[in-house]
Amino acid sequence: MEIEPFALERWFAEVEHDADVMLAESGVRPLSPDRFDTDPDDLGYVIPTAGDPAFRKRVGALHDRTAAETLFTCGTQEANFLAFLATVETHAVVVTPTYGSLSAVPRALGAVTEVPLADGWRLDPGAVADALRPDTDLVVLNNPNNPTGRYHDAAAVRAVYEACADNDTYLLCDEVYRLLADEPQPPVASLGRYGVSTAGVSKAFGLAGLRFGWLCGPEPVVDAAARWKDYTTIAPPRIGQHVARQALDDRAEILAANRRLAADHRAVVADLLEAHGMEWSDPDCGVNAFLEVPDGFPDAETFCRDLVAEESVVLAPGEAFGHPDHVRIGYGLPREELAEGLARLDSFLEAA
């Protein structure tokens, strides 16, 4: 199996370490460990390696799935990777733009048809249905969408699911930002036997360092993913499971605070962009947005490299998402860092 370089991660590896402000961070600012009990008693393996059965039952129930239909993973990235290994043999349909691994891994396993979002970054169920083939194994959706921050409406997602079900095709939805919505839609795993949801505590909860995620879906997919997991991380991180359990206990308080942060920070970014006449994807959920590259720059990578060189601020070039005319901004970081990053971006745009 050959896989293409992960363009976004290679960009971050090149510039993030030496930059002053990471204005492309895709999650909510990290929570302090002080609010949790961080002593899991010991640092051995989680047994059974799929995750604590009682906790899997609890997480599964949030997706209308059982413990047997729930697998704990090392972050949502592993959940997606295992789901692709478990399902993709011949052909996948991927809705784009999207996070790089959601298209690159399926492409390493079979043929991929990309279906771009419609005008206004809207999900077009008809276009997805038209892309299905008799041998399509999987449709891949990211909702809320990264990089645009658009939350595809429930009716459109349901229509995509129905098209998949009629075609005997699984629908995988990466839902890491779903709980940042004021009124989260039902997870795709709850829609029926063909629905697969992946998520975790990294983005909406602000707990990326725990590396704790999950895969919920039909038992055949979960069982196949678990067999592959024996060859990857074997078990989820013990301390990650320990703290994630507490985070779910406190999820109402944590998510309410993070939703307020996302809304407040979105307004600050919107004001800056309006002042410079810059168009954006008008995000309605999460902490990401896609900005149009302003006039005077040939492409997004040039814009981002100049910004790093002149202001030591990192944005994500749209080339990593197949859109060289856009850049991704993340506005979930602490308010002081956001203010500093936006002030430097403002200076850069004024001088451009």
N, C-alpha and C positions, 0 to 999 in steps of 0.2 A: 504494500500500500504506500503510495506517495501522496504527500499533502503539501499544498502551497504554503509559503511563509505567511504567518499571521501578521498582516501589514500593520494593524493598529498596535499590537504589542511590540513589534519591532521598532515602530516610531517612538513609543514610550521608552523602550530600553535605550534608545539613542539619546533622547533629550531630557527625560523626566528627572534623572538623578541630579543634574547640575542646575536645573531651573529653579527660580525662586517661588513661582506660583503654578500649581497644577490646575489650570482652568478647564481641563477636559475630564476631570474626575467624574465618574458616572454613577456614583452612589451618594447616599446621604452621609454627612459628617459622622465619623465613628463615635459610638457611645463610649463613655468612660467605663473601664472594668470595675470601678469602685461600686457600681450599682448592682453588681452580681456577686454571688458566691463562686469563686473561681477555683475551688478545691474539689476535684472530682473523686477524691479518695485515693486513686492511683492512676497511673498513666499506661495501663495495659490496653489491650485490644478491647473494642466494643464487642460484646458477645450477646446474641448472635451477630455476625458481621453485617447483616442487613440493617442493624440498628435495634435499639430497645423495642421489644414488641408493644409494650404499653404506649410508648411515645409514638411509634409508627401508627398505632390504631388511632391516636389522637390527631396526628397530622393527616392521616388518610381520611378521617371523618370530615375534615374541612374541605375535602375534595369529593365527598360522597364515595369514598373508596375505603377498603378494609386495610388492616395491617399487612395482609398478604399481597395487597396491591400497592404497597408503598415501600420504597427503597431509599435509605439514607445514603448520601454521597458526600464527597469532599467538594463542596460548593456546587452551584448550579451548572458550572462548566462541565464537571464530571457527569452530572445527571444527563445533560444533553449528549455528551460523547457516548455514554453507554446506551442511551436510547437509539442513537443512530446505528451503533453496532448491532443492536438487537433487531432493528427493523429494515434498514436499507440494504437491499440486495441488487436491485436493478435501476430504479428511477425514483427521484424525489422532486417535489415542487417546493420552491422556497420563495416566500414573499420578501421582496427587497424594497428599500435598503434595510439591512439588518446587521446585527453583530456578526463579525467575520466568521466565527466558528460555525454559525448556523447554516452557512452555505458551503464553507470549505470542507468540513468533515463529510457531509453527504456526497460532495463532489469527489472525494477520495475513495468513496465506496461504490459509486454508481454514476449514472447520468443525472444531471440536474437541469431542470427548467426553472428559470427565474421569472417571477411575475412581479413587475414593479407596482408600487402603490399608485393609485390614480391621482388626478389633480387634487391639491389640498392634502396630499399624503393620506388619502382614504383607501381603505381596503375594498377591493372590487371582487365580490364573490363570483361573479360571472367569469372574470378573467382567470380566476383560480380553477373553476370548474372546466373551462376550456383547455387548460393546461394538463389536466389529468389524462393519463393513458391507462389502458387495461392493466399494465404491469407497474403502475405507480404504487410504491410501497408506503410513501409518507409525504404529507404536506407539512411544511414548517412555517410557523407563524411566531412572531414576537409581539406580545400585546400586554401592556403598553409598549409601543415601538421604541427601540433604540436604533438609530440616533435621533429620530424626529420628536419624540415625546408625545406622539399622537396615540390616543386610546381608541381603538376601533370599536364601534358600537356592537352591542350584544347581538342585534339582529343579523349584522353582517357576519359575525363569527359563527353564529348558528347556521347560517346559510352555507358557509364553507364546510362546517362539520357535516351537514346533511349531504353535501356533494361527495365528501370523502366516504361517508357511510354507504352511500349508494354504489360507490366504486370499490368497496372492500379495501379502503385505504385508511391508515391511521392519520390522525391530525395531532401533531405535537405543537404545543404552545409554551414558549418560554415566558413565564409570568412573574419574573423577579420584581417587577415594579407594580404589580396588580394591587397590592395592599396600600399603595400610596394614593389610590383614588378615594375620593370622599365616599363614593358608593361603589365598591368593587363589584365587577360583573362575576357571574358564576365561573369557576375555573373550567377549562375545557375538559378536564378529566371527569367532570360531573355530567357532561352532556350525553354520555353513552359509552358503549363498548369500544368505540374507536378513538376515544379521547385520551390524550396523554398530556399531563401537566408537569412542568419542571419549575422549580423555584428554590428559594433558600432565604437565609437571613442577611445576606450581604448587602443588598441594595435598600429595600424598604425599611429594614430594621437598623441599618448603620452598623453592621457587625461583620464586615468583610473578612476581618482577620480570623474569624472562627473557622472559615472554610467549611461551612455546613449547609448542605442543600438536600433536595429530595426529588424523587421521581414517583409520580402517581399515575396509574393507568391499569389496563387490563393485565391479568396475571401472566399471560404468555409473554408480554413485553417485559414486565418486571422480572419474571424468572430468567429470561434470556439476558437481560441487563445484569442481573446478579451473577450469572455465570461469567460474564465478561469482567465484572468487578473483581472476581477472584484473581485476575491478572493485572489489575491496576492498583487500587489503594487497599484492597481487601476489606477494610472496615472504615467507617467514618471516624473522624477524630473524636476521641473520648471527651476532651475538654469542650470541643465544639458542641457535642450533643448535650453535655451538662449545662452549658450556658444557654443554648438555644431553647431548652425546655423552660428555663426561667423567662426568657424573652417572650415566649408564647404566653406564659402566665401573665405577663405585663403588657401584652400586645396592644390593648386599648390605649393605655397611656403613651407607650412608645410611638405608636403609629399616629396618634393625634398630634403629638409634638412634631413629628417628622412631616406630616401633611402641612402643618402651619409653616414650618421652615421652607418647604418647597414652594408654597404659595407666595410667601413674602419675598423669597429670593427671585422667583420668576418675575415679580413686578419690578424689582430693581434692574434686572437684565433688560426687561422690556423698555424701561425708561431710557437706558443707554442706547439701545438700538434705534429707538424712535428719534433720539437726538441726532443720530448719524444717518438717518434715512435707510437703515439696513433692514432687509426683509428676513423673516425667519419662519420656522415651521409652526409657530403658534401652538406650543405644546400645551396639552390639557391634562397630563398626568406624568408623574416622575420628575426627574431633575436633569433631563437632557433636552437639547434643542439643536436644530440644524439651521445654520446661518448662511445666507448667500455671501459669497466672496465679493467684497466691494470692488468697484471699478479701479483699474490701475494695477491689478495683479493678474497674471496670466492663468493662475490656477491656485487651488487651495494649499498645496504643499509650499509653494513660494510664499504665500501669505503667512503660513504657520512658521516657516523657517525665519522669515524676516522678523516676526513677532518675538520668537525666542531670542534671536540675536540682539534685538534692540531693547526689549523690555523683560527678558527672562520669564516669559509667560508661555505656557503650553496650551494650545488648542489641538484638536484632533483633525487632521486633514481629511477632507471628504473622499480622497482617493481610496482610503481604507474601507469606504462603504460604496464604492462605485460611482461617486458623485464628486468629481474634481472641481465643481463650481460651488461647493459648500464646505463648511467646517462645523464640527460638533463642539458645542460648549456644554460643560457640566456646571450646574449652579447649586449643588447640594453641599458643598464644602462649608466649613465654619464661616460665619458672617464676616469676620475680620479678614480672612483670606480672600473671600469673594470680593469684598470692597477693594482690597489692594489689587487684585487681579483685574477688576473692571476699571480701576483708575489708570492702570498701566495700558490696558487695551484702549481706553479713551484717548490717552496721550498718543498712542501709536496711530490711531485713526485720524486724529487731528493733524498729525505730521505727514500722513500719507498723501 
